[in-house]
Amino acid sequence: MNEFSHARKVVDQFKQLLSSQEVQCLEDEHFDELVLLIEAAIDAAVLDALEKTADRMEQLARETRHLAEKGF
């Protein structure tokens, strides 16, 4: 599931928590904006996790190179 689909699912579940009157008071545009905000938050969290993983991989590569050069 991509970020947009997941964000749409979260908003759909959120709408189920609202009463019919509350849903009617909000326009589809507002829910679409909420989808975009959630999608952006997911993207930011994924990129942060990827960056941390890349940093750790770089550290492990340095440590491995050091061990290889040292001969264990």
N, C-alpha and C positions, 0 to 999 in steps of 0.2 A: 504494500500500500504506500503510495507516495504521500508527501507532506500535505498536498492540497486535499486529497481524499480523506486523510486522517483528520485534518482541520475541519472539513465539512461534516464528518461524522461527529466530532466533538460538538459542533454548533447544533447539529440535529438533536443530539442528546440533551443539550442545554435547553433547546426549545421545548422538549418534552417536560422539563421541570417547570416551565411557565404555564400559567393559566391561559385559556383561549383568549381572554380579554387582553392579557399582557402581550401575547403574540400578535394580536390584531393592532395593538398600539404601536408596534415597531414595524418599520418598513423592511422589505427584503434587502434594501440597500444597507441597513444597519447590520443585518446578519451577515451579508457579504463582507462588510468591513471587519467584522469579528473573525470571519474565516481567514482573511488576510493577516490580521494580527496574530492569530494562532499559528498560521503557516510560517510567519516570520520568526516567531518564538521557537518553533520546532527547528527551523533552519539554523538559527543562532546556536541552539543547544547542540545540534549535530556538528556544526563547524567547530565549536569549542571542544567537543569530545575528540574530533579528528585531529585538531591541533595538539591537544595533550597527548594523544596516541603517537603522533609524529614526533613530538619532542622526546617521548620515552624511547621510541625506536632509534632515534639519533643517539641518545645516551647509551643504549644497549650496543649499538654499532661501534661507538667509541670504546666502550669497555671490552668488546670482543676483539677489536683491532689491537688494543693495548695488550690483552692476554696473548694474542697470536704473535705479536712482536717480541713479547717477553718470553715466549716459549712455554706458556702456562706457568 
